């Protein structure tokens, strides 16, 4: 009788991509997947520790795990993903095994152990030499068969003062461009409709086989592969955003008109303390150039409020930037101290209530600018990749994304029998929402 497993994922798209690789490895080693955690003999938690709130969510599983262990004493609990040395020590009492994701090829043997706590310095030469990129060779079981993640690199060398990624993921290491092309070709043959190129600093890519192949060249070559698919990427750094990359985004028809470009703060002094190597003026100039070459681009950003020492005036500079840039989406995080980072040594001067107030203020600005941006779609017919559906009373609600990565929703009657999930459809937009669009089905493609 096969052991059953259940995977819990907290974190970014790279964490989700890693979970798909864990899923494939466990299935090919005789485990059986279950959506019910109560049925599992093996529970894997793939965590992110960029923010303390994500770590707290893992701690929040303690009571549930205690109940599961009581019902099934043979249950194994495994922790992997991005975690700091400080966190590993605390999690030893909660998990049976703590395994680095980069050691994934060795998991079949490690999972046979009663307990195992793999302590490692992700940046040590000995660890990176043994566990460099091998784990990325593991195939994936995509959660959504129509969308595929293709990691092109892992790790980071930027050492932003608030970020744990250089410590939890190790140094920037890039995959061979040939391997990336082959992986993309394989997904296209499987009829995926969307490919995401992933990296913690995705546009800092340089092929280890040919240094002349950097991210702009890589993006164009994947774009030129035959097939009907969209091409997206995440997450770029403003400092590595070249004019050639802008040109290739404009000229590559499969690269969608969506860009997440983290600014983190709208104040130069805070950016300097964050160790972000650009100024607000340089960021705005970059946005101006991108919009000049790609007028239809939809822009999202990442920002941290309440960074140590951030004054009300400095926060107002960020609010002013939001009003000026008019982002389509923003991922707004309240600063949380992370042990081991440079910012952890700074005094966390902004009270929690003030951080919440600043986040809410930026959200209010975002919803206003997003609604204004979305109004330009009303009356137009847009191509949408359907991602999900659910029954709502006597109708079916479909949800998808357009090329600009805006959530589009529409309703169909229960009499409509074709399952549209994973297909491109044409939607005529009837309403603009603060963070999305609403419309009506026009045609169904790929019938």
Wavefront OBJ file of the C-alpha trace (Angstrom):
o trace
v 0.000 0.000 0.000
v 1.523 3.335 -1.140
v 2.392 6.023 1.372
v 0.332 9.159 0.854
v 1.826 12.650 0.821
v 0.535 16.194 1.141
v 2.473 19.364 0.255
v 1.902 22.786 1.845
v 3.534 25.732 0.064
v 4.143 29.211 1.443
v 5.949 31.740 -0.721
v 6.778 33.011 -4.164
v 6.591 31.461 -7.607
v 9.986 29.844 -7.084
v 8.616 28.065 -4.012
v 5.634 26.929 -6.067
v 7.959 25.703 -8.805
v 9.997 23.771 -6.219
v 6.816 22.166 -4.837
v 5.984 20.917 -8.319
v 9.412 19.254 -8.442
v 8.869 17.714 -4.993
v 5.512 16.439 -6.229
v 7.116 14.750 -9.247
v 9.913 13.201 -7.177
v 7.530 11.734 -4.604
v 5.184 10.324 -7.245
v 8.022 8.683 -9.153
v 9.269 7.131 -5.913
v 6.016 5.336 -5.178
v 4.179 7.894 -3.043
v 0.532 8.717 -3.679
v -0.729 12.304 -3.522
v -3.674 13.278 -1.323
v -5.481 16.596 -1.051
v -6.512 15.734 2.515
v -3.767 16.313 5.064
v -5.497 13.928 7.492
v -4.873 11.045 5.060
v -1.158 11.732 4.622
v 1.743 9.609 5.861
v 4.163 12.314 4.766
v 3.566 16.074 5.009
v 6.030 18.424 3.306
v 6.017 22.118 4.193
v 7.833 24.210 1.589
v 8.302 27.564 3.256
v 9.388 31.103 2.553
v 11.070 33.172 5.244
v 11.326 36.515 3.470
v 8.850 37.945 5.986
v 8.275 36.953 9.602
v 4.561 36.558 8.877
v 5.363 33.633 6.555
v 7.442 31.993 9.287
v 4.618 32.536 11.766
v 2.245 30.674 9.453
v 4.477 27.608 9.725
v 4.548 27.924 13.517
v 0.767 28.123 13.326
v 0.675 24.531 12.057
v 2.055 23.159 15.349
v -1.326 22.321 16.915
v -2.554 20.660 13.718
v 0.620 18.605 13.435
v 0.309 17.489 17.061
v -3.230 16.226 16.355
v -2.086 14.437 13.189
v 0.795 12.754 15.024
v -1.631 11.539 17.676
v -3.832 9.932 15.004
v -0.886 8.589 12.995
v 2.312 8.080 15.041
v 4.177 7.034 11.874
v 3.480 10.350 10.159
v 6.632 12.106 8.920
v 6.821 15.890 8.847
v 9.338 17.468 6.486
v 10.404 21.111 6.245
v 12.129 22.553 3.180
v 12.376 25.793 1.231
v 13.901 29.078 2.378
v 14.738 29.244 6.048
v 17.422 30.810 8.199
v 19.719 29.070 10.685
v 17.782 30.675 13.536
v 14.526 29.238 12.198
v 16.009 25.750 11.704
v 16.842 25.506 15.386
v 13.294 26.393 16.412
v 11.678 24.074 13.866
v 13.615 20.994 15.023
v 10.974 20.315 17.663
v 8.164 20.543 15.085
v 9.550 18.547 12.133
v 11.096 15.091 11.782
v 13.288 16.095 8.867
v 14.647 19.454 7.718
v 16.004 19.184 4.183
v 17.377 21.859 1.827
v 15.449 22.026 -1.424
v 18.766 21.930 -3.291
v 19.346 18.447 -1.859
v 16.181 17.205 -3.611
v 18.014 14.529 -5.671
v 19.054 12.907 -2.355
v 15.589 12.988 -0.795
v 14.608 9.375 -1.638
v 17.358 8.147 0.708
v 16.948 10.899 3.297
v 13.202 10.247 3.636
v 13.962 6.710 4.825
v 15.561 8.123 7.970
v 13.551 8.490 11.173
v 14.877 12.007 11.588
v 17.418 14.146 9.802
v 18.312 17.804 10.213
v 20.382 18.997 7.282
v 22.263 22.089 8.454
v 24.018 23.895 5.652
v 25.528 27.211 4.676
v 23.877 27.854 1.314
v 26.769 30.084 0.233
v 29.625 27.777 1.226
v 31.686 26.545 -1.768
v 31.389 22.921 -0.617
v 27.572 23.084 -0.491
v 27.148 24.956 -3.782
v 29.550 22.561 -5.519
v 27.554 19.505 -4.380
v 24.053 21.004 -4.514
v 24.309 23.701 -7.169
v 21.655 23.340 -9.856
v 21.128 19.580 -9.855
v 17.757 19.808 -8.139
v 16.416 21.920 -11.013
v 16.913 18.904 -13.295
v 14.049 17.189 -11.470
v 10.914 17.195 -13.595
v 7.708 18.858 -12.433
v 4.056 18.040 -11.968
v 2.474 21.465 -12.629
v -0.457 22.285 -10.416
v -2.019 23.839 -13.509
v -1.339 21.784 -16.647
v -1.638 24.848 -18.877
v 1.009 26.954 -17.079
v 4.659 26.006 -16.561
v 7.468 27.449 -14.458
v 10.952 27.346 -15.995
v 13.613 28.435 -13.470
v 16.570 30.010 -15.257
v 18.608 30.776 -12.143
v 18.542 30.500 -8.374
v 20.074 32.557 -5.603
v 21.116 36.204 -5.483
v 24.249 38.320 -4.925
v 22.572 41.682 -4.302
v 22.347 41.532 -0.485
v 19.548 44.057 -0.102
v 19.667 44.940 3.581
v 16.179 43.555 4.362
v 16.372 40.336 2.337
v 17.210 36.775 3.395
v 17.343 35.298 -0.134
v 21.161 35.481 -0.527
v 21.434 33.413 2.675
v 18.539 30.995 2.127
v 19.077 30.453 -1.622
v 22.821 30.964 -1.868
v 24.751 32.807 -4.597
v 23.315 33.560 -8.026
v 23.731 30.472 -10.174
v 22.450 30.353 -13.746
v 21.351 27.339 -15.753
v 22.619 26.502 -19.211
v 20.654 28.276 -21.947
v 20.474 24.958 -23.814
v 18.788 23.268 -20.853
v 16.324 26.146 -20.544
v 15.417 25.992 -24.247
v 14.948 22.227 -24.060
v 12.709 22.517 -20.991
v 10.622 25.219 -22.664
v 10.302 23.095 -25.818
v 9.140 20.135 -23.735
v 6.391 22.214 -22.112
v 5.275 23.605 -25.463
v 4.959 20.058 -26.821
v 2.698 19.359 -23.837
v 0.512 22.246 -25.031
v 1.075 24.636 -22.139
v -0.413 28.055 -22.791
v 1.853 30.057 -20.494
v 5.551 29.857 -19.576
v 7.099 31.750 -16.668
v 10.888 32.278 -16.646
v 11.877 32.464 -12.975
v 14.798 33.745 -10.957
v 15.276 35.719 -7.756
v 17.040 38.275 -9.981
v 15.787 36.994 -13.311
v 17.271 39.700 -15.559
v 20.770 39.225 -14.108
v 20.963 36.001 -16.126
v 24.127 35.055 -18.015
v 24.588 31.630 -19.579
v 27.477 29.689 -18.006
v 28.172 28.185 -21.454
v 28.088 31.440 -23.393
v 28.367 34.736 -21.458
v 27.077 36.623 -24.506
v 23.648 35.034 -23.935
v 22.126 37.239 -21.279
v 18.478 37.665 -20.334
v 17.376 39.721 -23.387
v 18.810 37.077 -25.745
v 17.339 34.241 -23.691
v 13.900 35.870 -23.709
v 13.948 36.339 -27.490
v 15.046 32.769 -28.192
v 12.283 31.269 -26.018
v 9.803 33.659 -27.643
v 10.834 32.398 -31.073
v 10.043 28.772 -30.252
v 7.035 27.614 -32.323
v 3.740 27.297 -30.471
v 0.719 29.207 -29.206
v 1.751 30.380 -25.734
v 2.358 33.462 -23.626
v 5.764 34.204 -22.127
v 6.138 35.961 -18.758
v 9.041 36.419 -16.321
v 9.595 37.165 -12.644
v 11.252 38.887 -10.811
v 13.503 41.543 -12.416
v 15.664 44.136 -10.701
v 15.600 47.760 -11.946
v 19.408 47.915 -11.861
v 19.683 45.189 -14.517
v 16.922 46.447 -16.829
v 18.675 47.293 -20.092
v 17.444 49.105 -23.186
v 17.954 45.868 -25.109
v 15.569 44.076 -22.745
v 12.940 46.781 -23.293
v 13.413 46.421 -27.058
v 13.043 42.637 -26.937
v 9.909 42.816 -24.780
v 8.416 45.211 -27.353
v 9.393 43.082 -30.362
v 8.605 39.611 -28.982
v 4.943 38.899 -29.697
v 4.613 36.113 -27.102
v 6.076 38.204 -24.269
v 3.042 39.676 -22.542
v 2.492 43.332 -21.688
v 2.966 42.873 -17.961
v 5.947 43.766 -15.803
v 6.561 43.506 -12.082
v 9.373 45.942 -11.289
v 10.040 46.216 -7.538
v 10.814 49.739 -6.330
v 10.661 48.932 -2.542
v 10.605 52.629 -1.553
v 9.950 56.045 -3.071
v 12.601 57.758 -0.949
v 16.282 57.915 -1.914
v 17.623 57.754 1.641
v 15.551 54.651 2.404
v 16.637 53.052 -0.902
v 20.256 53.681 0.086
v 19.715 52.054 3.494
v 17.961 49.150 1.755
v 21.082 48.744 -0.409
v 19.041 49.233 -3.573
v 21.519 50.570 -6.192
v 19.275 53.121 -7.923
v 17.537 56.369 -7.091
v 13.859 57.260 -7.359
v 14.741 59.490 -10.311
v 16.479 56.623 -12.109
v 13.500 54.350 -11.447
v 11.083 56.933 -12.864
v 13.304 57.432 -15.925
v 13.278 53.660 -16.495
v 9.475 53.548 -16.250
v 9.261 56.483 -18.667
v 11.455 54.654 -21.186
v 9.478 51.410 -20.824
v 6.156 53.188 -21.345
v 7.552 55.104 -24.302
v 8.545 51.870 -26.066
v 5.646 49.730 -24.765
v 2.675 52.095 -24.189
v 0.278 49.239 -23.360
v 2.451 47.815 -20.554
v 0.768 47.073 -17.213
v 3.073 47.741 -14.283
v 3.148 46.223 -10.826
v 5.686 46.750 -8.087
v 6.830 45.566 -4.659
v 7.178 48.012 -1.796
v 8.040 47.828 1.899
v 6.432 50.235 4.362
v 7.831 50.956 7.803
v 11.470 50.185 7.016
v 13.693 51.020 10.026
v 13.945 54.774 10.390
v 11.310 55.562 7.740
v 9.808 58.921 8.677
v 6.335 60.105 7.749
v 7.901 62.450 5.195
v 9.864 59.597 3.625
v 6.728 57.490 3.443
v 4.912 60.395 1.773
v 7.570 60.252 -0.949
v 6.506 56.646 -1.608
v 2.841 57.665 -1.654
v 3.723 60.461 -4.091
v 5.517 57.937 -6.338
v 2.424 55.696 -6.333
v 0.255 58.623 -7.459
v 2.753 59.591 -10.159
v 3.511 56.140 -11.616
v -0.122 54.947 -11.373
v 0.667 51.258 -10.877
v -1.766 48.570 -12.013
v -0.887 46.354 -9.057
v 1.404 46.488 -6.038
v 2.523 43.942 -3.467
v 2.756 45.992 -0.287
v 4.576 44.473 2.681
v 4.994 45.772 6.193
v 8.654 45.560 7.198
v 9.485 42.652 9.469
v 12.964 42.142 10.976
v 14.822 39.073 9.671
v 17.774 37.738 11.624
v 21.053 37.747 9.716
v 20.248 40.694 7.465
v 21.836 44.140 7.750
v 18.455 45.721 8.466
v 18.084 43.471 11.507
v 20.876 45.506 13.138
v 18.850 48.704 12.615
v 16.267 49.861 15.127
v 12.717 48.960 14.076
v 11.346 52.431 14.792
v 7.928 52.299 13.104
v 5.094 50.924 15.298
v 2.971 48.087 13.880
v -0.147 50.271 13.831
v 1.685 52.922 11.790
v 2.928 50.266 9.320
v -0.667 49.105 8.860
v -1.827 52.683 8.300
v 0.836 53.247 5.643
v -0.016 49.979 3.895
v -3.710 50.882 3.847
v -2.969 54.335 2.462
v -0.909 52.893 -0.420
v -3.626 50.316 -1.071
v -6.184 53.112 -1.337
v -4.027 54.937 -3.896
v -3.423 51.690 -5.786
v -7.119 50.860 -6.080
v -7.818 54.321 -7.483
v -5.027 54.225 -10.096
v -5.773 50.613 -11.001
v -9.443 51.429 -11.596
v -8.447 54.353 -13.811
v -6.106 52.101 -15.802
v -8.739 49.372 -16.119
v -11.354 51.695 -17.593
v -9.450 51.781 -20.888
v -10.408 48.115 -21.441
v -14.172 48.703 -21.254
v -15.786 47.968 -24.614
v -12.708 46.147 -25.922
v -12.393 42.426 -26.634
v -9.340 40.863 -24.969
v -7.703 37.459 -25.071
v -7.909 35.682 -21.714
v -6.279 32.502 -20.401
v -8.843 30.819 -18.141
v -7.338 29.684 -14.826
v -10.258 28.554 -12.673
v -14.004 28.150 -12.360
v -16.469 27.729 -9.519
v -20.202 27.440 -9.139
v -21.961 30.583 -7.944
v -25.632 29.916 -7.234
v -27.132 28.976 -10.620
v -24.157 30.084 -12.715
v -20.500 29.236 -13.307
v -17.940 31.926 -12.482
v -14.837 31.762 -14.674
v -11.604 33.532 -13.713
v -8.605 34.184 -15.927
v -5.815 36.585 -16.818
v -5.342 38.739 -19.889
v -1.952 39.582 -21.407
v -1.633 42.476 -18.947
v -2.080 39.994 -16.062
v -5.345 41.534 -14.970
v -7.912 39.217 -13.411
v -10.901 38.881 -15.747
v -14.142 37.300 -14.573
v -17.314 36.326 -16.392
v -20.348 34.126 -15.809
v -21.845 31.297 -17.863
v -24.972 29.267 -17.335
v -24.842 25.736 -15.963
v -25.983 24.555 -19.402
v -22.595 25.481 -20.897
v -20.856 22.101 -21.002
v -17.368 22.839 -22.350
v -14.691 23.252 -19.687
v -12.809 26.430 -20.549
v -10.060 26.135 -17.893
v -6.667 26.114 -19.572
v -7.947 27.621 -22.827
v -7.670 31.004 -24.493
v -11.015 32.751 -24.974
v -12.129 36.171 -26.190
v -13.887 38.314 -23.598
v -15.608 41.626 -24.269
v -15.015 43.822 -21.223
v -18.164 45.408 -19.799
v -16.977 46.687 -16.409
v -13.752 47.955 -14.869
v -13.123 46.920 -11.262
v -10.595 48.359 -8.844
v -8.318 45.344 -9.247
v -9.738 43.515 -12.242
v -12.158 43.354 -15.133
v -15.573 41.872 -15.820
v -16.922 40.853 -19.209
v -18.813 38.476 -21.473
v -17.655 35.461 -23.464
v -17.375 36.178 -27.194
v -15.703 33.146 -28.764
v -14.058 29.935 -27.614
v -10.702 29.171 -29.198
v -9.062 25.782 -29.608
v -12.428 23.983 -29.895
l 1 2 3 4 5 6 7 8 9 10 11 12 13 14 15 16 17 18 19 20 21 22 23 24 25 26 27 28 29 30 31 32 33 34 35 36 37 38 39 40 41 42 43 44 45 46 47 48 49 50 51 52 53 54 55 56 57 58 59 60 61 62 63 64 65 66 67 68 69 70 71 72 73 74 75 76 77 78 79 80 81 82 83 84 85 86 87 88 89 90 91 92 93 94 95 96 97 98 99 100 101 102 103 104 105 106 107 108 109 110 111 112 113 114 115 116 117 118 119 120 121 122 123 124 125 126 127 128 129 130 131 132 133 134 135 136 137 138 139 140 141 142 143 144 145 146 147 148 149 150 151 152 153 154 155 156 157 158 159 160 161 162 163 164 165 166 167 168 169 170 171 172 173 174 175 176 177 178 179 180 181 182 183 184 185 186 187 188 189 190 191 192 193 194 195 196 197 198 199 200 201 202 203 204 205 206 207 208 209 210 211 212 213 214 215 216 217 218 219 220 221 222 223 224 225 226 227 228 229 230 231 232 233 234 235 236 237 238 239 240 241 242 243 244 245 246 247 248 249 250 251 252 253 254 255 256 257 258 259 260 261 262 263 264 265 266 267 268 269 270 271 272 273 274 275 276 277 278 279 280 281 282 283 284 285 286 287 288 289 290 291 292 293 294 295 296 297 298 299 300 301 302 303 304 305 306 307 308 309 310 311 312 313 314 315 316 317 318 319 320 321 322 323 324 325 326 327 328 329 330 331 332 333 334 335 336 337 338 339 340 341 342 343 344 345 346 347 348 349 350 351 352 353 354 355 356 357 358 359 360 361 362 363 364 365 366 367 368 369 370 371 372 373 374 375 376 377 378 379 380 381 382 383 384 385 386 387 388 389 390 391 392 393 394 395 396 397 398 399 400 401 402 403 404 405 406 407 408 409 410 411 412 413 414 415 416 417 418 419 420 421 422 423 424 425 426 427 428 429 430 431 432 433 434 435 436 437 438 439 440 441 442 443 444 445 446 447
